[in-house]
């Protein structure tokens, strides 16, 4: 039996992250911190029970040893009780 592989809609591959990668985020005037579950050049998935509406702007601040990495993103999908994904728009 042959298995067909559907083409991915993603422009960039996702990388699963270890549990020690965290991100500070600000959304709707509130700050929080969450573990990063996967990351790509174009987006990120955060593990959190705090839901945010689709289309909501988010400021992300990655906690890395190399220094400060900040970017703007928009919430693009949610997984109930697990977290939400955001499309990254740029860095500053």
Residue, then its C-alpha position, 0 to 999 in steps of 0.5 A: x500500500x502506498x502512502x501519500x504525503x500531503x504538502x505542508x502549508x508551512x513555509x519554514x519547518x518547525x523545531x520542537x523545543x526542550x522544556x527549558x526554553x521560555x518566553x515572556x509575552x505581553x498581550x492585551x496589557x498583561x505580561x506572562x511567561x510560558x514555555x516554548x513548545x515549538x518554533x520556526x522562522x515564522x512562528x511559535x507555539x506557547x504552552x499556556x492555559x491563558x487563551x487569547x483571541x485569534x488576531x490578537x497582537x502579542x509582544x514576545x521576548x525570548x529568554x536566551x543566554x545570547x541576549x535579548x530577542x524581541x519580536x511582534x506576533x499575532x495569535x493565529x491558532x489555539x489548542x484548548x487547555x494546551x496553548x496557542x500559536x502566533x505568527x512572527x512579524x519582525x524583531x526589534 
